[in-house]
Amino acid sequence: QVQLEESGGGLVQAGDSVRLSCAASGRTFAFSLYAMGWFRQAPGKEREFVATINWSGASTAYTDSVKGRFTISRDDAKNTVYLQMNNAKPEDTAVYYCAAGRMWGVAATQRQEFASWGRGTQVTVSS
């Protein structure tokens, strides 16, 4: 059983930076063996892929709209994955969810590849 807890959301101005964190835990959970990801869901829309990082940290993937602005990273010593959001835009407004999946290979991008999810943290970007 994997527990994921997001933090760092809130209200920011367009152009600002914000960093989301996701702390992972579990009785037999080995963070370093898991791919991690961030997805988001805006009101009335489907949950969508934002950024993912594979188990080793050597592979990352981003949706086109955040490339060059967002950076995903992981700290295996802290069992934590981060999403650094720079130059935030109003269209980034959504609930951001952390996800974990036991898989090898390059960074995955599909929701169904991630078995564990956090409860989400709201990010609101005002113009």
N, C-alpha and C positions, 0 to 999 in steps of 0.2 A: 504494500500500500504506500503510495507516494502522496505526500501533502505538499501543496504549493501555495505560497502566500505572496501576493503582489503588494507593492507599496510604491509611493512616489508620485502618484497621480495628483491632479488638482487643476486649478484654473490658472492658465498662463496667457500672456499676450502673444499675438502673432509675431514671429521672429525670435521669440525667447527659446531657451533650452530647458529641457527637463530630463531627468534620469529616472527610469523605472527600475525597480529591483524585484526579483523573485527569489525567495528563499525556499529551498526544497528540503524535505525531511521525510523520514520513514524508518521503520524499525530495521529493515534489512536493505535499505535503499543505498545503492552505490552511485552517487551522482556522476562520477566520471565515466560511467558506462551509458549514460543517457544523452540523447539528443534533446535540445531544448529549443523552445520557440516562443514567439510572441504573435498573437493574433488579435484582431480588434473587431468590434461590432458597433456600428453606428445605428441610431434609432431607425427602425424600419428596413434595415439591411441585413444581409447575411454576414455571418462571421467570416472574416477574410484573413488570409496570410499576410503578415507584416515582415517578419524576419526570423530566421532560424539559424542555429549553429549546431554542428554535428558533435559527436561525443568527444572528439579530440580537440575541438576548437580550430582545426585546420581548414574547415569548410564552413562558409556562411552563405546565406541566400537572402535576398531582399525583394520585396515587391517593387515594381518600377517607380511608383510614386514616392518612395522614401529613399531611393538610392542617392547617395551623396549627402543625405541629411541625417539618417539614423545609423547607429552602429550597435550591433549586438555583440556582447562579450560574456565570458563566463569566468568564474573564479572557483575552481574545484576545491580549494582549501576552505572556502566559505559556503560551499554548496549553493552558490548564488549565480543567477544569470541576470544581466543588465540590458537595458535598452536605452541608449543615449539618443535623445531626440533633439536635434538642433534645427534652428530656423523653422520652428513649428508653424503650421498653417491651420486655418479654421477647418479645413477638410480632414485634418488629423483628429478631430474631435470624435471620441468613441470610448467605449469601455475596452480596456486592454487586458487580454488574458494571457497568462503564462501557461505553457504546455510542456509536457515531458513525454518522451517515448524511447523505449529500449530498442535501438536500431544501430546498425553499422552503416558505413558508406558516407556519401556526401550529404550535405544538409538537405533535409526533406522539406517539402513545401505544402503537403496535403494535410488537411485537418485530421483525416482518418488514420494517419500514421502516428498520431499522438494519443496515448491512452489516458493520460492524467492531465487534469486541468485545475487551475486556480479559480477563485471566485471573481476575479477581475478588479481593476482599478480604473476609475473614471479620469479621463483627460479631456479637458475642455479648453479649446484655444479660441480666444476672442480676437476679433479683428479690430 
